[in-house]
Amino acid sequence: MDLHSLVRSIRANNNNNNNGGKGGQQSAGTGSGNTHKDSIAEGHAERPPHLDRLLEQESVGHEIQVLNSWSSEHKSPHIIIRDEGLVGKRRPVAKSTDCIRGRIAYSTGLHVWTIKWPTDCRGTHAMVGVATEASPMHMTGYCSLVGSNGESWGWDLVRNKCYHNNEEQTYPQWLTSHEIFDIPDEFKVVLDMDAGTLGFIVDNVYLGVAFNGLKGQKLYPVISTVWGNGEIGIRYESCLDKSPLLLRECCRQVIRSSIGKQGFQRFRSDDVCLPTKLKNYIVQ
């Protein structure tokens, strides 16, 4: 089967599903019996082309990672900075919520960094996101500090909720109220200051936009934690300035849009008469 025939076939199947079959988007999590890996097609279909380009780049060197690591100044007094700023450790202090902020704020460009936060060291409130310089670094008691005010935007890793100015929304957005999305020890944060969006990548799956309306802000990476002796690592991956798409990137975007969210698994099959390298470029 050639590419044009495959696209026509997948479109027809998608239309049948949408009109009369079960169709629709499959959620991930305990409630449905699936995992987040079942949603790879949905994630790739929605991944911005410029993010594809950034992820294809080599990660920056150690020196730049250190420059974009945790700040030894902008943090709670209960946080200890280690390994040149690449790791922040919270001291075991009762009834306290504590933040660490990055050294550098971003106002333009696309930026991706990895957070390493072991699942057994998150406690009841584990928040990851971005914040302005005015966002508080400490609060008495246990709370989701990042996202509790108008100066920060955060994802609650325990509850699968996003918060800004204490307003709540489910994330990933395709989760139902009965599903649980397990977030592994490492995941990526995607901040696009040119588009004004914040999103996340889990197991190489882009989960979509968590927040809009960030354009014009000056934002730092941030986390808030309540877990004693918990260590949170940060590794800056790369950045990308706004620029026109290459022709091959435009073609990939059109093909992905044509085959739709339900067509990725079939596109990988041997029925598609395309070189493996080309198929991988389109769907990975």
C-alpha positions in Angstrom: 0.0 0.0 0.0 1.4 3.4 -1.0 1.3 6.5 1.1 -1.8 8.1 -0.6 -3.8 4.9 -0.4 -2.9 4.5 3.3 -4.0 8.1 4.1 -7.3 7.6 2.3 -7.9 4.3 4.1 -7.2 5.7 7.5 -9.4 8.7 6.9 -12.3 6.5 5.9 -11.9 4.3 9.0 -11.7 7.4 11.2 -14.9 8.8 9.6 -16.7 5.5 10.2 -15.6 5.5 13.8 -16.7 9.1 14.4 -20.1 8.6 12.8 -21.2 5.2 14.1 -18.5 3.3 15.9 -16.9 3.7 19.3 -14.1 5.9 17.9 -12.9 8.8 19.9 -9.8 9.3 22.0 -8.8 6.5 24.3 -7.7 7.7 27.7 -4.9 6.3 29.7 -4.9 5.1 33.3 -6.1 2.6 35.8 -9.8 3.2 35.1 -9.7 2.2 31.5 -7.2 -0.6 31.8 -4.7 1.2 29.6 -1.5 3.1 30.3 -0.3 6.4 29.1 1.8 4.6 26.4 -1.6 3.8 24.7 -1.9 7.5 23.9 1.3 7.8 21.9 -0.6 8.4 18.7 -2.6 11.2 20.2 0.5 12.8 21.6 2.5 12.7 18.4 -0.4 13.9 16.3 -0.6 17.1 18.5 3.1 17.7 19.0 4.2 21.1 17.6 6.6 20.9 14.6 9.1 23.2 16.3 9.2 20.9 19.3 10.0 18.0 17.0 13.0 20.0 15.7 14.2 20.8 19.2 14.0 17.2 20.3 16.1 16.1 17.3 18.9 18.4 18.5 21.7 17.2 20.7 21.3 18.2 24.4 23.4 21.1 25.5 26.7 20.6 27.3 27.3 20.5 31.0 28.3 24.1 31.3 25.0 25.3 29.9 23.1 22.8 32.0 24.7 24.4 35.1 23.8 27.9 33.9 20.2 26.8 33.7 20.1 24.8 36.9 18.5 25.5 40.3 19.3 28.8 41.9 21.2 28.9 45.2 19.6 32.3 46.0 15.9 32.0 44.9 14.7 29.2 47.1 13.2 28.2 50.4 15.7 28.3 53.3 14.8 24.6 53.8 16.3 23.7 50.3 19.9 22.6 49.9 21.5 23.0 46.4 23.9 20.3 45.3 25.9 19.2 42.3 26.5 22.7 40.9 22.8 23.4 41.1 21.6 20.3 39.2 20.0 18.9 42.4 17.9 20.5 45.1 17.3 18.6 48.4 14.6 19.5 50.9 15.5 19.2 54.5 13.0 17.3 56.7 11.0 20.2 58.1 7.5 19.7 59.4 4.5 21.7 58.2 6.3 23.5 55.4 6.0 23.8 51.7 9.2 24.8 49.9 10.2 26.0 46.4 13.3 26.0 44.2 13.5 28.3 41.2 15.8 28.1 38.2 18.7 30.5 37.7 17.6 31.9 34.4 14.2 33.3 33.3 12.9 32.9 29.8 10.9 35.5 27.9 11.4 34.3 24.3 12.1 31.0 22.5 11.2 27.3 23.0 12.9 25.6 26.0 12.9 22.0 27.2 14.3 20.7 30.5 14.1 17.4 32.3 12.9 17.0 35.9 14.1 14.0 37.8 11.9 13.4 40.8 11.6 9.8 42.2 7.9 8.8 42.5 8.5 7.6 46.1 9.8 11.0 47.2 6.9 13.2 46.2 4.7 13.2 49.2 1.2 14.7 49.1 2.0 17.8 47.2 4.5 17.7 44.3 4.3 20.6 41.9 6.3 21.4 38.7 6.0 24.4 36.5 7.1 28.0 35.9 6.9 31.2 38.0 7.7 34.9 37.9 10.3 36.5 40.1 7.4 37.6 42.5 6.2 34.1 43.2 6.7 33.0 46.9 9.3 30.4 47.7 7.9 29.2 51.1 4.6 28.7 52.9 3.7 27.3 56.3 1.7 24.1 56.1 1.4 21.6 53.2 -0.1 22.9 49.9 0.3 23.0 46.2 2.3 26.2 46.3 3.2 26.5 42.6 0.0 27.5 41.0 -1.7 28.8 44.1 -1.2 32.4 43.1 -1.2 34.6 39.9 2.6 34.5 39.7 3.0 30.7 39.0 1.7 27.9 36.8 2.1 24.3 38.0 1.3 20.6 37.4 0.4 18.5 40.5 2.2 15.2 39.9 0.0 13.5 42.5 -3.4 14.6 41.5 -3.0 15.0 37.7 -4.2 18.6 38.0 -2.9 21.9 36.8 -3.2 25.1 38.8 -2.8 28.8 38.2 -4.1 31.4 40.6 -5.6 28.5 42.5 -7.8 27.6 39.6 -7.8 23.9 38.8 -8.0 21.8 35.6 -7.3 18.2 34.7 -4.1 17.4 33.0 -3.6 15.5 30.7 -6.9 16.9 29.5 -8.1 13.5 28.1 -8.1 11.9 31.6 -11.5 11.2 33.1 -12.4 11.6 36.8 -11.9 7.9 37.4 -8.4 7.5 35.8 -5.0 7.8 37.3 -2.0 8.9 35.2 1.3 7.6 36.6 4.1 10.0 36.0 7.6 8.3 36.0 10.7 9.5 37.8 11.8 11.6 34.8 9.7 13.7 32.5 10.2 16.9 30.4 8.9 20.4 30.7 8.1 22.3 27.5 8.0 26.1 27.7 7.2 27.9 24.4 7.5 31.7 25.2 6.9 32.6 21.6 3.5 30.8 21.6 2.9 31.5 25.3 2.4 27.9 26.3 3.5 25.3 28.9 3.3 21.6 28.4 4.9 18.3 29.4 6.4 15.2 27.8 6.2 11.8 29.5 7.9 8.7 28.0 8.5 10.7 24.8 4.8 11.5 24.5 3.8 15.2 24.4 0.8 15.5 26.6 -0.4 18.8 25.0 -0.7 22.3 26.3 -1.3 22.7 30.0 -1.4 26.5 30.1 -1.8 29.3 27.5 -1.4 33.0 27.8 2.2 33.1 29.0 3.4 35.4 26.2 5.1 38.5 27.5 6.0 37.0 30.9 9.5 36.4 32.2 9.4 32.9 33.7 11.7 30.6 35.7 11.5 26.8 36.1 10.1 26.0 39.6 9.0 23.2 41.8 7.4 23.0 45.2 7.7 20.1 47.5 6.8 18.9 51.1 8.8 15.6 51.2 11.7 15.5 53.7 15.1 14.6 52.2 13.5 14.4 48.7 15.9 15.3 45.9 14.7 16.9 42.7 17.1 17.1 39.7 16.9 19.5 36.7 18.7 19.0 33.4 18.3 21.7 30.7 18.0 19.9 27.3 18.0 22.6 24.6 16.4 25.7 23.2 15.1 26.9 19.9 14.5 30.4 18.5 11.4 31.1 16.4 12.0 30.4 12.8 10.2 29.1 9.6 9.6 25.4 9.3 11.8 23.4 6.9 10.1 21.8 3.9 10.5 18.3 5.3 9.0 19.5 8.6 6.0 21.0 6.8 5.5 17.7 4.9 5.6 15.7 8.2 3.1 18.0 9.7 0.7 17.6 6.7 1.1 13.7 6.8 0.4 13.6 10.5 -2.6 15.7 10.2 -3.9 13.6 7.3 -3.5 10.2 9.0 -5.1 11.4 12.2 -4.7 10.4 15.8 -5.8 6.8 15.2 -3.6 6.1 12.2 -0.1 6.0 13.8 0.0 2.4 14.7 -1.1 1.3 11.3 1.4 3.7 9.7 4.2 1.8 11.4 3.0 -1.5 9.9 4.6 -3.3 7.0 1.6 -2.4 4.8 3.2 1.0 4.2 5.7 0.9 1.4 8.1 3.4 2.7 11.6 3.2 4.0 11.8 2.5 7.8 13.8 5.6 8.4 11.2 7.8 6.7 8.3 6.1 8.6 10.2 6.7 11.9 10.7 10.3 11.0 7.0 10.8 10.5 5.7 9.0 13.6 8.5 9.4 16.2 
